[in-house]
């Protein structure tokens, strides 16, 4: 779980660095939103040219966007 803005920004920066080295194709299948919560499921294809390899994944991410002070 990622808690706090600083941790979220750090996670996003590390993720962006990873994706700068691979070719990707993302597909969102469903987005379900209710109030401060969201669930997104989809697929991704990652091609790593250096390794001449393609990986496929399916995922479901759930976000609680409620801001607490």
TANOR-V199436 format. One record per residue. N is the residue number from 1. PHI is phi as a letter, one per 40 degrees, with the letter a starting at -180 (NA if undefined). PSI is psi in whole degrees, -180 to 180 (none if undefined). Layout:
N|PHI|PSI ; N|PHI|PSI
This chain:
1|NA|139 ; 2|b|126 ; 3|b|126 ; 4|g|152 ; 5|c|-42 ; 6|c|-42 ; 7|c|-38 ; 8|c|-44 ; 9|c|-43 ; 10|c|-45 ; 11|c|-45 ; 12|c|-40 ; 13|c|-43 ; 14|c|-38 ; 15|c|-44 ; 16|c|-39 ; 17|c|-43 ; 18|c|-48 ; 19|c|-17 ; 20|c|-15 ; 21|b|5 ; 22|b|153 ; 23|c|136 ; 24|b|154 ; 25|b|114 ; 26|b|141 ; 27|b|122 ; 28|c|126 ; 29|c|-46 ; 30|a|145 ; 31|b|121 ; 32|b|123 ; 33|b|140 ; 34|a|107 ; 35|g|-122 ; 36|c|6 ; 37|b|144 ; 38|b|143 ; 39|b|133 ; 40|b|128 ; 41|b|150 ; 42|a|-169 ; 43|b|161 ; 44|a|146 ; 45|b|125 ; 46|b|121 ; 47|b|121 ; 48|b|101 ; 49|d|-41 ; 50|d|-35 ; 51|b|-2 ; 52|f|51 ; 53|b|143 ; 54|b|132 ; 55|b|145 ; 56|b|138 ; 57|b|157 ; 58|b|145 ; 59|a|161 ; 60|b|120 ; 61|b|137 ; 62|b|130 ; 63|b|133 ; 64|b|107 ; 65|c|9 ; 66|c|124 ; 67|c|125 ; 68|b|141 ; 69|c|none
